[in-house]
Amino acid sequence: MSKQEELKIQETKTVWVAWTNTDLTEGRGQSYPKAVCEKEATAIRLGRKGSVMGSDCHITEELSVKVNGIWLYPARLQHATSDDDQAQAHIDGRRAAIEKAKAAGLTDEDIRALFLR
């Protein structure tokens, strides 16, 4: 079974999102949720003076879904930078090396000992 087939929406509900910006000086950055709340009043309170130049956050009503026991809500997907790509290549390479070491019969303790120096 694929991962998509394993996903099951169990519940939906309305949430209130207080949106802010990555650039609080001029607002030229990207919007992202400062707070995701069950009640509009909470979003208004948490968004007070939390946006560009101390203005209140923009509040929107959104849909949240509960999938496999976890509530999911709207957010901006952050794109990787070239530095992130290099760091991810390092992480992936390390994971692959560990898997090869395990396949060769090394224990977790053996592998930890290799990374001590």
Protein Blocks (a to p, Z undefined) as FASTA:
>chain_A
ZZklmpccfbdcddddddddfblmnopaccddfbdcfbfklmmmmmgopaghhiacdddd
dddddeehiacdddddddddfklmmmmmmmmmmmmmmmmmmmnopafklmmmmmmZZ
